[in-house]
Amino acid sequence: MLENYYGDLCSLPASANVAIKCEGNSVIELKIMGDRVVKVDKFNGYAVPNKTLSVSFSIDSFVTTLTRLTNLRVLRLVSLGIWGPLPDKIHRLSLLQVLDLSSNFLYGSVPPRVSTMVKLHTLTLDGNYLNSTMPDWLGSLSNLNVLSLKSNHLKGSFPSSLCKISSLADISFYLNLASNELSGPLPHDLKCGSKLGFVDISSNKLKGELSSCLIRTSGRIVVKYGGNCLSVDSQPQRRGTYCKESSSGRKNFLNWKIAAAVAMIIVIILVLSALGVLFYRKYHSREMYNRHEMLLKAVQDNSTTGVSSELLASARFISQVAKLGTQATPTCRQFSIEELKEVTRNFDLSTYIGEGSLGKMYKGKLENGSYVAIRCLALSKKCSMQNLKARLDLLSKLHHPNLVSLLGHCIDGDGQDDSSGLKLHLVYEYVPYGNYHTYMSEKALKWSERLAILIGVAKAVHFLHTGVIPGCFRNQLKAHNVLLDEHHIPKLSDYGMSMISEEIEYLEVKGENPKSCQREKLEDDVYNFGLISFESLVGPIASEKGVEFFLHDKVSFDSQDGRNKIVDPVVLNTCCPESLSIAISITTKCLSPESSSPPSFEDVLWNLQYAAQVQAIADADQKSDSTTS
């Protein structure tokens, strides 16, 4: 129903499956009922075909988008196949009164910051795979009337904090999945509010006496407590050994797991020690080096190419790369300097493309007729030849539709022990249509086209950050390094140069916290991407004034008059205001020094894709209006 709807969502007629209610221009109620009601016997936290949303679905980004609906009061998303751990940021919907995410594939815990959503009067998370202990902060939800967490995997004791909620009218803890149920005695001070009408604590492993307020109800409250080990006769109970065996069984199983883990660690240490001695004796020579088989990490992206990689044996550089798929990628080709001189006519001036901060670039033609771009670098940092070649091999395995592929390399002076003073030539695929900065200067690129290019660059950087462990940061992000092919598909060049031109810092950074160092590298890419986005908004000429100009006048972006003065006229004439506002907002977050933490590239990507969707709807409406008129 929503898939082909391009009108105002607030005007969408309500149906049994979808209902959207607005107040003014704000959505205050969102109800969507799906048909993915069939559950699976075992759910391991990953997408399940035909049961959950696709493997590319990100619940974190999804909830981030939902939090834009700041006036939302009712949210019901039932049987939609939503999967993943419920993010803590759900608490940003501070006005929410009803939250119903039942019959999905949520796992983990109920986020602690839900306790700050004090306006909640209904919390329903039935039929998911929540597998943590019962939250102990439920008492802070003082307005709660309905709490339903049945058919999950929650464990632990009955939450005594519920005794503090005098307004509670409906408690429902119905867990019917073996070995993960509520256990222990019920609290003696459990209070039954005057409005309490229904309690279901059946099919758990509770024992002891039933709380007095649940016994003396005079028929006012419907109470279900069968299938436990309680000391009552009115409803069928299990034998006491059932609950005791569960508890002792879990302890024995835990003890067994600890013993097995310790034994395994000892065996691994002994084996590694023996192997270490053997490898040292066999490969102590400088000319020889050692490589280990790389562990694969599934990285979902838009690329369809599969690669296999090697675990790079270095005390300071351990990385892994993998993509979904099974096709193997050949090792990075090693060119001789004679081959490169031949394809560039001895680096003739006619083959010279340009020069950047990293060195000169030449265009060459290989023996098979294909064109390549050759980057010439002088290595000043000391790095073992073993690690240099391993890093080059790794870079050649980074395949993505929005990355310029590294095809091979040539080390002029190979044979030395280290790379100090060597000349390195990197052979890339040739991308013929120039860079984004120049293209923007010469062509009138519409806003939708600029958004598409920004999205492509964001996808590439997101892959570099998540497809390599540790992530590949400081990727020379600037509009000059974004190349365009014949279809205007952006391809990022000069990425990963820090792996070659800088000393790799992985396990330890002298005088710095490694996490702090990685955060700084992340911020470097986020900030530089913000500059590219800024240039897309104001145009190449205006961007030369610098980001200080942008930050000084960023308040002007909030008014139409201010935007008319700052934003590129081509953008103003081809954009819809909402799409532009979204892009300005995420650009500001990328560039602002006042931000406590920069946005992740996942957030950047989702904001840009959202802006593109809004723009596409506006373009479709405009096209429809022009056709009818």
Beta strands, then each sheet from edge to edge (+ up, - down):
strand 1: 18-23
strand 2: 26-33
strand 3: 74-78
strand 4: 83-85
strand 5: 98-100
strand 6: 105-108
strand 7: 122-124
strand 8: 129-130
strand 9: 146-148
strand 10: 156-157
strand 11: 170-172
strand 12: 182-185
strand 13: 198-200
strand 14: 205-208
strand 15: 222-224
strand 16: 229-230
strand 17: 292-293
strand 18: 310-311
strand 19: 333-334
strand 20: 352-356
strand 21: 359-365
strand 22: 371-378
strand 23: 406-412
strand 24: 423-429
strand 25: 482-484
strand 26: 490-492
sheet 1: 1+ 2- 3- 5- 7- 9- 11- 13- 15-
sheet 2: 4+ 6+ 8+
sheet 3: 10+ 12+ 14+ 16+
sheet 4: 17+ 18-
sheet 5: 19+ 23+ 24- 22+ 21- 20+
sheet 6: 25+ 26-
end
